[in-house]
């Protein structure tokens, strides 16, 4: 190494701070600027964290300055403690390794995507050239400054360019003096067969939906565009029915925006209540109540910084380095949590916020029509409430270690029919609570006199399956995928509609946007290429796309039969006092434990805290205590049977784990099936 340094000549750039600037500039060019494409113009990402785009500039500034200080400090210490030659070797080695890392990643992700092995090889040459330049020229500081400006200027320009409404594609509104209001409701992850029976009627468990159906058009075969919220909702708002046909670049743009909403703001007071989507208020009649602002500014900024790092690492680095960062599928926040889209303790009882937004808009501009968007996650996993909407256990994923959902294994799949049943009952409870909240929203519209002259859309982004082998947003089989994941509720109450209508022809949620614009009397410009409205058949039928690793796989509707996956007892339990007593003789409930049952020896018994009178208990039994082939048992309190314990199957990841939801008491005992 010394001989090589001698051949290269004396190091001319002896400034440790300037050498640090070279290193940070390389990071900006290789990682920050590519990540900027995913972050800087992404309104949804900022809204999901409850921060403004300026936060990205602040995070960048803090991170880059901190990185520069660390590198400058290290190089300064090395310079003071080493001889000039030794310092030259150390500084050059650091520069070469870091430049090689970044150059190899950039080349692999750009020029050599088809031959990734060439990226690091050519990167060696680039790194050597950069190292030579860094030895000879004291130009790291200006390079760092210009690279940083290239990263932050686009963000600053977008901020000073104005809000979403100012940047929106204009609509040509008619001169209707009695323009209807719009209420667009998305119940996240709500499947069609949960709320509709085989004839297309709302099930009796959902009285408010049933009442709305009497004034609405029901589309009995409506299908989502995608299996993830961050694709399905923006596609719906943008009028896209086939996301795979749009391509990844177009969908990246779509996912970062809220479709036709800003374009409606010129004629509508806008109300948005959503954990992800927010409309930037440019006028006093806007009431965006959505994006999460929970926690302090410091905590939100920390979360934003962590998620920004996840996006940067996952999108700017090549494999295997990108694999060190969490998956971005289906999310716009909490990438590191391991849970689902909305993180832990997300608010499921959000109708009061939507109603507050309606009232604020009503007060600010009583004669102006309202566009209200209520995106509720009550029906999104984890399904954790009782029939009255009280939390049985905290809203978090995973529920416990190695169990993504109640009764499931680590992957979120179920090993017995009884465990599927307990999750279905929780799912049904969440849908029932959504129905309750919807009733409050409709009552508010009626109380203010807006109900009649309002178009009300009720739908879902996508559904979910209670699966045994696959993700709930994929389905075990193609039939389950179409029946429970792609098939979503869709009811539209047109302004002044008073009679029910039923449409059985297949439709896509991508057709809703044009339908809403028609009701608003708005003609889109050619720049808005929307799927035709719900009165039209699609040329090739609905297309549902599954997304994984950013790859969109389309599935075209074939009209196959969709059997009802719901059992009556999962919708309305046989005994309302013991709603989760599954797989046992109902006659045992409330009576002493029968003779012959064997009490289970447990390693642990965890009664997870909750607000409900129903208690979730997770049990680990001593191996060998019970026959592993028998997966149901009894739960008792004070010697009286209060429900069932459901054991995971012998081949699952935790075969000695049991699940029980029973009336809350001080103690719980568990019993094995008697042996003959």
C-alpha positions as CSV (number, residue, x, y, z in Angstrom):
1,X,0.0,0.0,0.0
2,X,2.9,2.4,0.9
3,X,4.5,1.7,-2.5
4,X,1.2,2.5,-4.3
5,X,0.9,5.7,-2.3
6,X,4.4,6.7,-3.2
7,X,3.7,6.1,-6.9
8,X,0.6,8.3,-6.7
9,X,2.6,11.2,-5.3
10,X,2.1,13.5,-2.3
11,X,-1.4,13.9,-1.1
12,X,-2.5,17.4,-2.0
13,X,-5.9,17.5,-0.2
14,X,-4.8,17.4,3.4
15,X,-8.0,18.9,4.8
16,X,-9.9,16.4,7.0
17,X,-13.2,18.4,6.8
18,X,-12.9,18.5,3.0
19,X,-12.3,14.8,2.8
20,X,-15.4,14.3,5.0
21,X,-17.3,16.4,2.5
22,X,-16.2,14.2,-0.3
23,X,-17.6,11.2,1.6
24,X,-20.9,12.8,2.4
25,X,-21.3,14.1,-1.1
26,X,-21.0,10.5,-2.3
27,X,-23.8,9.5,0.0
28,X,-26.0,12.3,-1.1
29,X,-25.5,11.5,-4.8
30,X,-25.9,7.8,-4.4
31,X,-28.7,7.5,-1.8
32,X,-30.4,10.8,-0.9
33,X,-31.1,12.0,-4.4
34,X,-32.6,8.7,-5.6
35,X,-34.6,8.5,-2.4
36,X,-35.9,12.0,-3.1
37,X,-37.9,10.7,-6.0
38,X,-39.8,8.5,-3.6
39,X,-40.2,11.0,-0.7
40,X,-40.0,14.7,-1.7
41,X,-43.2,14.9,-3.7
42,X,-45.1,12.2,-1.8
43,X,-47.9,14.1,-0.1
44,X,-49.3,10.8,1.3
45,X,-46.0,10.0,3.1
46,X,-45.9,13.4,4.8
47,X,-49.6,13.2,5.7
48,X,-49.2,9.7,7.2
49,X,-46.6,11.1,9.6
50,X,-48.5,14.4,10.4
51,X,-45.5,16.5,9.2
52,X,-44.9,18.9,6.3
53,X,-42.5,18.5,3.4
54,X,-40.2,20.9,5.3
55,X,-39.7,18.0,7.6
56,X,-37.8,16.1,4.9
57,X,-35.4,19.1,4.5
58,X,-35.0,19.3,8.3
59,X,-34.3,15.5,8.5
60,X,-31.8,15.7,5.7
61,X,-30.0,18.7,7.1
62,X,-29.7,17.1,10.6
63,X,-28.6,13.7,9.2
64,X,-26.1,15.1,6.7
65,X,-24.5,17.5,9.2
66,X,-24.3,14.8,11.8
67,X,-22.7,12.4,9.3
68,X,-20.2,15.1,8.2
69,X,-19.3,15.9,11.8
70,X,-18.7,12.3,12.6
71,X,-16.5,11.7,9.5
72,X,-14.7,15.0,9.9
73,X,-14.0,14.1,13.5
74,X,-12.7,10.7,12.7
75,X,-10.4,12.0,9.9
76,X,-9.1,14.8,12.1
77,X,-8.2,12.4,14.9
78,X,-6.4,10.2,12.3
79,X,-4.5,13.1,10.9
80,X,-3.3,14.2,14.3
81,X,-2.2,10.8,15.4
82,X,-0.7,9.3,12.2
83,X,2.2,10.2,10.1
84,X,1.3,12.0,6.8
85,X,1.8,8.8,4.8
86,X,-0.2,6.7,7.3
87,X,-3.0,9.3,7.3
88,X,-2.9,9.3,3.4
89,X,-3.3,5.5,3.4
90,X,-6.1,5.6,6.0
91,X,-8.1,8.4,4.4
92,X,-7.6,6.9,0.9
93,X,-8.8,3.5,2.1
94,X,-11.9,5.0,3.7
95,X,-12.7,7.0,0.6
96,X,-12.1,4.0,-1.7
97,X,-14.3,1.6,0.3
98,X,-17.2,4.0,0.7
99,X,-17.0,5.2,-2.9
100,X,-16.9,1.5,-4.0
101,X,-20.0,0.7,-1.9
102,X,-22.0,3.6,-3.3
103,X,-20.8,3.3,-6.9
104,X,-21.4,-0.4,-6.9
105,X,-25.0,0.2,-5.7
106,X,-25.7,3.0,-8.1
107,X,-24.4,1.0,-11.1
108,X,-26.2,-2.2,-10.1
109,X,-29.5,-0.3,-9.8
110,X,-29.1,1.7,-13.0
111,X,-26.8,0.5,-15.8
112,X,-26.4,-3.1,-14.8
113,X,-29.9,-4.2,-13.7
114,X,-29.7,-7.1,-16.1
115,X,-26.2,-8.1,-15.0
116,X,-25.9,-7.1,-11.3
117,X,-22.5,-8.8,-10.9
118,X,-21.0,-6.1,-13.1
119,X,-22.0,-3.3,-10.8
120,X,-19.4,-3.9,-8.1
121,X,-16.7,-4.7,-10.7
122,X,-17.1,-1.4,-12.6
123,X,-17.7,0.3,-9.3
124,X,-14.1,-0.6,-8.4
125,X,-12.9,1.6,-11.3
126,X,-15.2,4.4,-10.4
127,X,-14.1,4.3,-6.7
128,X,-10.5,4.4,-7.7
129,X,-11.1,7.4,-9.8
130,X,-13.0,9.2,-7.1
131,X,-10.3,8.4,-4.5
132,X,-7.6,9.9,-6.8
133,X,-9.7,13.0,-7.3
134,X,-10.3,13.3,-3.5
135,X,-6.5,13.1,-2.9
136,X,-5.6,15.8,-5.4
137,X,-8.4,18.4,-5.2
138,X,-9.8,20.2,-2.2
139,X,-13.3,20.4,-3.7
140,X,-15.3,18.2,-1.4
141,X,-17.0,21.1,0.3
142,X,-18.4,22.7,-2.8
143,X,-19.4,19.3,-4.1
144,X,-21.2,18.5,-0.8
145,X,-23.0,21.9,-1.0
146,X,-24.1,21.5,-4.6
147,X,-25.2,17.9,-4.0
148,X,-27.2,18.9,-1.0
149,X,-28.9,21.7,-2.9
150,X,-29.8,19.3,-5.6
151,X,-31.5,17.2,-3.0
152,X,-33.5,19.8,-1.1
153,X,-34.3,22.4,-3.8
154,X,-37.1,20.3,-5.4
155,X,-38.7,20.0,-2.0
156,X,-38.5,23.7,-1.3
157,X,-39.9,24.5,-4.7
158,X,-42.9,22.2,-4.1
159,X,-43.6,23.9,-0.8
160,X,-43.4,27.4,-2.3
161,X,-45.5,26.4,-5.3
162,X,-48.6,26.2,-3.1
163,X,-51.0,23.6,-1.7
164,X,-52.6,20.6,-3.4
165,X,-55.6,22.5,-4.5
166,X,-53.5,25.1,-6.3
167,X,-51.6,22.4,-8.1
168,X,-54.7,20.3,-9.0
169,X,-55.9,19.5,-12.5
170,X,-58.8,21.8,-13.0
171,X,-62.4,20.5,-13.6
172,X,-65.1,22.1,-15.7
173,X,-68.0,22.4,-13.4
174,X,-71.6,23.1,-14.6
175,X,-73.6,26.0,-13.3
176,X,-75.8,23.9,-11.0
177,X,-76.8,26.1,-8.0
178,X,-77.9,23.1,-6.0
179,X,-74.7,21.0,-6.4
180,X,-74.9,17.9,-4.2
181,X,-72.6,17.1,-1.4
182,X,-70.4,14.0,-1.6
183,X,-69.7,11.5,1.2
184,X,-67.1,8.8,0.3
185,X,-66.7,6.1,2.9
186,X,-63.9,3.5,2.7
187,X,-64.1,0.7,5.3
188,X,-60.5,-0.6,5.2
189,X,-60.2,-4.4,4.6
190,X,-63.9,-5.1,4.6
191,X,-64.8,-8.1,2.4
192,X,-68.1,-8.3,0.5
193,X,-69.5,-11.7,1.9
194,X,-69.2,-10.5,5.5
195,X,-71.9,-7.9,5.0
196,X,-73.9,-9.3,2.1
197,X,-75.7,-12.6,1.8
198,X,-75.8,-14.6,-1.4
199,X,-78.7,-12.7,-2.8
200,X,-77.0,-9.3,-2.5
201,X,-78.9,-8.2,0.6
202,X,-77.2,-6.7,3.6
203,X,-77.1,-9.2,6.5
204,X,-79.4,-8.4,9.5
205,X,-76.3,-7.9,11.7
206,X,-75.7,-4.6,10.0
207,X,-78.9,-2.5,10.4
208,X,-77.5,0.9,9.3
209,X,-76.0,-0.5,6.1
210,X,-79.3,-2.2,5.5
211,X,-81.2,1.1,6.0
212,X,-78.8,2.8,3.6
213,X,-79.3,0.0,1.0
214,X,-83.0,0.9,0.8
215,X,-82.0,4.3,-0.7
216,X,-79.0,3.1,-2.7
217,X,-77.7,1.2,-5.8
218,X,-76.0,-2.0,-4.7
219,X,-73.3,-3.3,-7.0
220,X,-73.2,-7.0,-6.1
221,X,-70.0,-7.8,-8.0
222,X,-67.6,-4.9,-7.3
223,X,-63.9,-5.6,-7.2
224,X,-60.9,-3.8,-5.8
225,X,-57.9,-2.8,-8.0
226,X,-55.3,-4.1,-5.5
227,X,-54.6,-6.0,-2.3
228,X,-52.8,-3.2,-0.5
229,X,-54.3,0.1,0.8
230,X,-51.5,2.2,-0.5
231,X,-52.3,1.0,-4.1
232,X,-56.1,0.4,-3.8
233,X,-57.2,3.8,-2.3
234,X,-55.1,6.1,-4.6
235,X,-56.2,4.0,-7.6
236,X,-59.8,4.5,-6.5
237,X,-59.4,8.2,-6.0
238,X,-57.6,8.5,-9.4
239,X,-60.1,6.4,-11.4
240,X,-57.7,3.5,-12.1
241,X,-59.2,0.0,-12.5
242,X,-56.0,-1.8,-13.7
243,X,-52.9,-0.7,-11.7
244,X,-50.6,-3.2,-13.4
245,X,-51.3,-1.7,-16.8
246,X,-50.2,1.7,-15.4
247,X,-46.7,0.5,-14.7
248,X,-44.5,1.1,-11.6
249,X,-43.5,4.7,-12.4
250,X,-47.1,5.8,-12.9
251,X,-48.3,4.0,-9.8
252,X,-45.5,5.5,-7.8
253,X,-46.9,8.9,-8.7
254,X,-50.5,7.8,-8.1
255,X,-49.6,6.4,-4.7
256,X,-48.1,9.8,-3.6
257,X,-51.3,11.7,-4.3
258,X,-55.1,11.8,-3.5
259,X,-56.5,11.7,-7.0
260,X,-59.5,13.9,-7.8
261,X,-59.9,15.3,-4.3
262,X,-57.8,18.5,-4.8
263,X,-59.6,19.2,-8.1
264,X,-63.0,19.2,-6.3
265,X,-61.8,21.9,-3.8
266,X,-62.6,24.8,-6.1
267,X,-66.4,24.1,-5.6
268,X,-66.4,22.0,-2.4
269,X,-65.6,22.3,1.3
270,X,-63.2,19.4,1.8
271,X,-63.3,17.1,4.9
272,X,-60.9,14.3,5.1
273,X,-60.6,11.8,8.0
274,X,-58.1,9.1,7.3
275,X,-55.0,7.7,9.0
276,X,-53.1,8.1,5.8
277,X,-54.6,10.7,3.5
278,X,-54.9,14.4,4.0
279,X,-55.9,17.4,2.0
280,X,-53.8,20.5,2.4
281,X,-56.2,23.3,3.5
282,X,-55.8,26.4,1.4
283,X,-59.0,28.1,2.4
284,X,-61.1,28.5,5.6
285,X,-63.8,26.1,4.4
286,X,-61.4,23.1,4.4
287,X,-61.6,20.8,7.3
288,X,-58.9,18.1,6.8
289,X,-59.1,16.2,10.1
290,X,-57.2,13.1,8.9
291,X,-53.5,12.7,9.1
292,X,-52.3,11.4,12.4
293,X,-50.8,14.1,14.7
294,X,-50.6,11.8,17.7
295,X,-47.6,12.2,19.9
296,X,-45.2,15.1,20.2
297,X,-43.5,16.8,17.2
298,X,-40.3,15.2,18.3
299,X,-41.7,11.6,18.3
300,X,-43.3,12.2,14.9
301,X,-40.1,13.5,13.5
302,X,-38.2,10.5,14.8
303,X,-40.7,8.2,13.2
304,X,-40.5,10.2,10.0
305,X,-36.7,10.0,10.0
306,X,-36.7,6.3,10.6
307,X,-39.2,5.7,7.8
308,X,-37.3,8.0,5.4
309,X,-34.2,5.9,6.1
310,X,-36.2,2.7,5.3
311,X,-37.3,4.1,2.0
312,X,-33.8,5.4,1.1
313,X,-32.2,2.0,2.0
314,X,-34.8,-0.1,0.3
315,X,-35.0,1.9,-2.9
316,X,-31.5,3.3,-3.4
317,X,-29.4,0.3,-2.4
318,X,-29.0,-2.9,-4.3
319,X,-29.3,-6.3,-2.9
320,X,-28.2,-7.7,-0.5
321,X,-27.8,-4.4,1.2
322,X,-31.4,-3.3,0.6
323,X,-32.6,-6.5,2.3
324,X,-31.3,-5.1,5.6
325,X,-34.2,-2.6,5.4
326,X,-37.8,-3.5,6.0
327,X,-40.3,-4.1,3.2
328,X,-42.3,-1.1,2.0
329,X,-45.3,-3.2,0.7
330,X,-48.7,-2.0,1.8
331,X,-47.4,0.9,4.0
332,X,-46.5,4.5,4.1
333,X,-45.3,4.6,7.7
334,X,-44.1,2.4,10.6
335,X,-42.0,0.3,8.2
336,X,-39.8,-1.0,11.1
337,X,-42.6,-2.1,13.3
338,X,-43.2,-5.4,11.6
339,X,-47.0,-4.8,11.8
340,X,-49.4,-3.8,9.1
341,X,-50.1,-0.5,7.3
342,X,-51.2,1.6,10.2
343,X,-48.9,0.7,13.1
344,X,-49.8,-0.1,16.6
345,X,-52.8,1.5,18.4
346,X,-54.3,3.1,15.3
347,X,-57.7,4.7,15.9
348,X,-60.6,2.6,14.8
349,X,-63.4,4.7,16.3
350,X,-62.9,7.7,14.1
351,X,-66.4,8.7,13.1
352,X,-66.5,11.5,15.7
353,X,-63.6,13.1,13.9
354,X,-65.4,12.9,10.5
355,X,-68.5,14.4,12.1
356,X,-66.5,17.1,13.6
357,X,-65.1,17.9,10.2
358,X,-68.6,18.0,8.7
359,X,-69.7,20.5,11.4
360,X,-66.6,22.7,10.9
361,X,-67.2,22.8,7.2
362,X,-70.9,23.5,7.7
363,X,-70.2,26.4,10.1
364,X,-67.5,27.9,7.8
365,X,-69.5,27.8,4.6
366,X,-73.1,26.7,5.2
367,X,-74.2,27.1,1.6
368,X,-71.2,25.3,0.0
369,X,-71.5,21.6,-0.9
370,X,-69.2,19.4,1.2
371,X,-66.8,16.7,-0.1
372,X,-66.3,14.3,2.9
373,X,-63.9,11.4,2.8
374,X,-64.0,9.0,5.7
375,X,-61.4,6.3,5.6
376,X,-62.0,4.1,8.6
377,X,-59.7,1.3,9.7
378,X,-62.1,-0.3,12.2
379,X,-62.4,-3.3,9.8
380,X,-58.7,-3.6,9.3
381,X,-56.7,-6.2,11.2
382,X,-56.2,-6.6,14.1
383,X,-59.9,-7.2,14.7
384,X,-60.0,-6.6,18.4
385,X,-63.4,-5.3,19.5
386,X,-66.5,-6.9,21.0
387,X,-70.0,-6.4,19.7
388,X,-70.2,-3.0,21.3
389,X,-67.0,-1.7,19.9
390,X,-64.9,-2.1,23.1
391,X,-61.3,-3.2,22.7
392,X,-60.8,-6.8,23.9
393,X,-57.0,-6.4,23.5
394,X,-54.7,-3.7,22.3
395,X,-54.6,-2.8,18.6
396,X,-51.2,-4.2,17.7
397,X,-49.5,-6.6,15.4
398,X,-48.1,-9.1,16.2
399,X,-50.5,-9.9,19.1
400,X,-47.8,-11.9,21.0
401,X,-44.4,-13.3,19.9
402,X,-44.7,-15.7,17.0
403,X,-48.4,-15.0,16.5
404,X,-49.4,-12.2,14.1
405,X,-53.1,-12.4,14.8
406,X,-55.3,-14.0,17.4
407,X,-55.1,-17.7,16.9
408,X,-52.6,-17.5,14.1
409,X,-49.0,-18.5,13.7
410,X,-46.2,-16.0,13.0
411,X,-47.2,-15.7,9.4
412,X,-50.8,-14.9,10.2
413,X,-52.3,-18.2,9.1
414,X,-54.5,-20.6,11.0
415,X,-53.9,-24.2,11.8
416,X,-57.5,-25.3,12.8
417,X,-61.0,-24.5,11.7
418,X,-61.8,-23.4,15.3
419,X,-59.0,-20.9,15.3
420,X,-60.3,-19.5,12.0
421,X,-63.7,-19.3,13.6
422,X,-62.5,-17.2,16.5
423,X,-60.9,-14.7,14.1
424,X,-64.0,-14.6,11.9
425,X,-66.0,-13.6,15.0
426,X,-63.6,-10.8,15.8
427,X,-63.8,-9.7,12.1
428,X,-67.6,-9.7,12.3
429,X,-67.5,-7.6,15.5
430,X,-65.3,-5.0,13.8
431,X,-67.7,-4.8,10.8
432,X,-70.7,-4.4,13.2
433,X,-68.9,-1.5,14.9
434,X,-68.2,0.0,11.5
435,X,-72.0,-0.2,10.9
436,X,-72.7,1.6,14.2
437,X,-70.3,4.4,13.3
438,X,-71.8,4.7,9.8
439,X,-75.2,5.1,11.4
440,X,-73.9,8.1,13.3
441,X,-72.5,9.6,10.1
442,X,-75.8,9.2,8.2
443,X,-77.7,10.6,11.2
444,X,-75.5,13.7,11.1
445,X,-76.3,14.2,7.4
446,X,-80.0,13.9,8.1
447,X,-79.8,16.2,11.1
448,X,-78.2,19.0,8.9
449,X,-80.6,18.4,6.0
450,X,-77.9,17.3,3.6
451,X,-78.7,13.7,3.4
452,X,-81.2,13.9,0.4
453,X,-79.0,16.0,-1.8
454,X,-75.8,13.9,-1.2
455,X,-74.2,11.2,-3.1
456,X,-73.0,8.6,-0.5
457,X,-70.4,6.0,-1.6
458,X,-69.7,3.1,0.8
459,X,-67.0,0.6,-0.2
460,X,-63.7,-0.9,0.8
461,X,-60.1,-0.7,-0.4
462,X,-60.0,-4.5,-0.5
463,X,-61.1,-7.5,1.6
464,X,-59.3,-10.1,3.6
465,X,-59.4,-13.9,4.0
466,X,-59.0,-16.0,7.0
467,X,-56.3,-18.2,5.5
468,X,-54.4,-21.4,6.3
469,X,-51.3,-21.0,4.0
470,X,-51.1,-17.5,2.5
471,X,-51.3,-13.9,3.5
472,X,-54.9,-12.8,4.2
473,X,-54.6,-10.2,1.4
474,X,-53.7,-12.9,-1.1
475,X,-55.9,-15.9,-0.2
476,X,-55.2,-19.6,-0.1
477,X,-56.8,-20.2,-3.5
478,X,-57.8,-18.2,-6.5
479,X,-61.4,-18.7,-5.5
480,X,-60.8,-17.2,-2.0
481,X,-58.8,-14.4,-3.6
482,X,-61.8,-13.3,-5.7
483,X,-64.5,-14.1,-3.0
484,X,-62.9,-12.6,0.1
485,X,-60.0,-10.3,-0.9
486,X,-60.9,-8.7,-4.3
487,X,-64.7,-8.7,-3.8
488,X,-65.7,-5.6,-1.9
489,X,-69.0,-3.9,-0.8
490,X,-70.1,-1.1,-3.1
491,X,-73.3,0.9,-2.5
492,X,-73.9,4.3,-4.0
493,X,-76.8,6.5,-2.9
494,X,-77.4,9.1,-5.6
495,X,-78.7,12.5,-4.7
496,X,-82.4,12.3,-3.9
497,X,-82.5,8.5,-4.5
498,X,-85.3,6.9,-2.5
499,X,-85.6,3.4,-4.1
500,X,-83.1,0.5,-4.0
501,X,-81.5,-0.6,-7.2
502,X,-79.3,-3.7,-7.7
503,X,-76.6,-4.1,-10.4
504,X,-75.2,-7.6,-10.8
505,X,-72.8,-6.9,-13.7
506,X,-69.1,-6.8,-12.6
507,X,-67.7,-3.4,-11.7
508,X,-64.3,-2.0,-10.4
509,X,-63.7,0.4,-7.6
510,X,-61.8,2.4,-10.2
511,X,-65.1,3.4,-11.7
512,X,-66.2,5.4,-8.6
513,X,-64.2,8.5,-9.3
514,X,-65.9,9.3,-12.6
515,X,-69.3,8.5,-11.0
516,X,-68.6,11.0,-8.2
517,X,-67.5,13.7,-10.8
518,X,-70.7,13.1,-12.7
519,X,-72.8,13.7,-9.6
520,X,-70.7,16.9,-8.9
521,X,-71.4,18.2,-12.4
522,X,-67.7,18.2,-13.2
523,X,-66.1,17.3,-16.5
524,X,-62.5,16.2,-16.2
525,X,-59.8,17.6,-18.5
526,X,-58.0,15.3,-20.8
527,X,-55.2,15.2,-18.2
528,X,-57.4,13.1,-16.0
529,X,-57.8,9.8,-17.8
530,X,-60.5,8.1,-15.6
531,X,-62.1,4.7,-15.9
532,X,-65.7,5.1,-17.2
533,X,-68.4,5.5,-14.5
534,X,-70.4,2.7,-12.8
535,X,-73.1,2.8,-15.4
536,X,-70.7,1.3,-17.9
537,X,-69.4,-2.2,-18.4
538,X,-65.6,-2.6,-18.4
539,X,-64.3,-3.9,-21.8
540,X,-62.4,-6.9,-20.2
541,X,-64.0,-7.0,-16.7
542,X,-62.4,-6.0,-13.4
543,X,-58.7,-6.5,-12.9
544,X,-57.4,-7.2,-9.3
545,X,-53.7,-7.0,-8.8
546,X,-51.6,-8.5,-6.0
547,X,-48.5,-6.5,-5.1
548,X,-45.3,-7.9,-3.7
549,X,-41.9,-6.3,-3.6
550,X,-43.3,-3.5,-5.9
551,X,-44.3,-6.0,-8.6
552,X,-47.9,-5.9,-9.6
553,X,-49.5,-9.2,-10.8
554,X,-52.8,-8.7,-12.5
555,X,-55.7,-11.2,-12.2
556,X,-58.6,-10.7,-14.6
557,X,-62.2,-11.5,-13.4
558,X,-63.5,-14.7,-14.9
559,X,-66.9,-14.8,-13.2
560,X,-66.3,-18.0,-11.2
561,X,-68.8,-19.0,-8.5
562,X,-68.1,-17.4,-5.1
563,X,-69.4,-19.6,-2.2
564,X,-70.4,-17.9,1.0
565,X,-67.5,-18.5,3.5
566,X,-69.5,-17.4,6.6
567,X,-71.2,-19.7,9.1
568,X,-74.2,-18.3,10.9
569,X,-72.6,-18.8,14.3
570,X,-69.6,-16.7,13.3
571,X,-71.9,-13.8,12.5
572,X,-74.3,-14.2,15.4
573,X,-72.9,-16.5,18.2
574,X,-75.2,-19.2,19.6
575,X,-74.9,-17.9,23.1
576,X,-74.4,-14.1,23.3
577,X,-73.1,-14.4,26.9
578,X,-70.3,-16.6,25.7
579,X,-69.7,-15.4,22.1
580,X,-66.3,-17.1,21.6
581,X,-67.3,-20.5,22.9
582,X,-66.2,-22.6,19.9
583,X,-65.9,-26.3,19.3
584,X,-67.6,-27.4,22.5
585,X,-71.0,-28.5,23.7
586,X,-72.9,-25.3,24.3
587,X,-74.9,-27.0,27.0
588,X,-71.7,-27.0,29.2
589,X,-71.6,-23.2,29.5
590,X,-72.4,-21.8,32.9
591,X,-72.3,-25.2,34.5
592,X,-69.6,-27.0,36.6
593,X,-66.8,-28.7,34.8
594,X,-67.9,-32.2,34.0
595,X,-66.3,-35.2,35.7
596,X,-63.4,-36.7,33.8
597,X,-61.9,-33.5,32.3
598,X,-58.2,-33.0,33.1
599,X,-56.9,-29.7,34.2
600,X,-54.1,-28.4,32.0
601,X,-50.7,-27.7,33.5
602,X,-49.5,-24.4,32.0
603,X,-46.1,-22.8,31.6
604,X,-47.7,-19.4,31.2
605,X,-51.1,-17.8,31.1
606,X,-51.3,-14.2,29.8
607,X,-54.6,-12.3,30.2
608,X,-54.0,-9.4,27.8
609,X,-55.5,-6.1,29.1
610,X,-58.5,-4.6,27.3
611,X,-61.6,-2.5,27.8
612,X,-64.1,-5.2,27.0
613,X,-66.0,-7.5,29.4
614,X,-64.5,-10.3,27.2
615,X,-60.9,-11.3,28.1
616,X,-58.3,-12.6,25.7
617,X,-56.1,-15.2,27.4
618,X,-53.0,-16.7,25.7
619,X,-51.9,-20.0,27.3
620,X,-48.8,-22.1,26.9
621,X,-49.3,-25.6,28.2
622,X,-46.7,-28.0,29.5
623,X,-45.8,-30.3,26.6
624,X,-47.4,-33.7,26.9
625,X,-50.2,-32.5,29.1
626,X,-52.9,-33.0,26.5
627,X,-53.5,-35.1,23.4
628,X,-52.0,-32.8,20.7
629,X,-54.5,-34.2,18.2
630,X,-57.4,-32.7,20.1
631,X,-57.4,-29.0,19.6
632,X,-60.3,-27.8,21.7
633,X,-60.8,-27.7,25.5
634,X,-62.7,-26.0,28.3
635,X,-62.1,-22.8,30.2
636,X,-63.5,-22.4,33.7
637,X,-63.7,-19.7,36.4
638,X,-64.7,-20.7,39.9
639,X,-65.4,-24.2,38.7
640,X,-67.9,-23.1,36.1
641,X,-67.4,-23.5,32.4
642,X,-67.1,-20.0,30.7
643,X,-65.8,-20.9,27.2
644,X,-63.4,-22.9,25.1
645,X,-59.6,-22.9,24.8
646,X,-58.5,-23.5,21.2
647,X,-55.1,-25.1,20.8
648,X,-52.9,-24.6,17.7
649,X,-52.4,-27.7,15.7
650,X,-49.6,-30.2,16.3
651,X,-47.7,-29.1,13.1
652,X,-47.9,-25.3,13.8
653,X,-45.0,-23.2,15.0
654,X,-46.3,-23.2,18.6
655,X,-48.4,-26.4,19.1
656,X,-48.7,-25.9,22.9
657,X,-50.2,-22.5,22.6
658,X,-53.9,-22.0,23.3
659,X,-56.3,-19.1,22.7
660,X,-59.4,-18.2,24.7
661,X,-61.8,-15.3,24.8
662,X,-64.0,-15.6,27.8
663,X,-66.0,-13.4,30.2
664,X,-63.5,-11.4,32.3
665,X,-62.9,-12.8,35.8
666,X,-60.0,-13.0,38.3
667,X,-58.9,-16.5,37.5
668,X,-58.9,-18.9,34.6
669,X,-58.5,-22.7,34.5
670,X,-58.0,-24.8,31.4
671,X,-59.1,-28.4,30.8
672,X,-58.3,-31.1,28.4
673,X,-60.8,-33.4,26.7
674,X,-61.3,-36.5,28.8
675,X,-59.6,-39.6,27.6
676,X,-61.5,-42.9,27.1
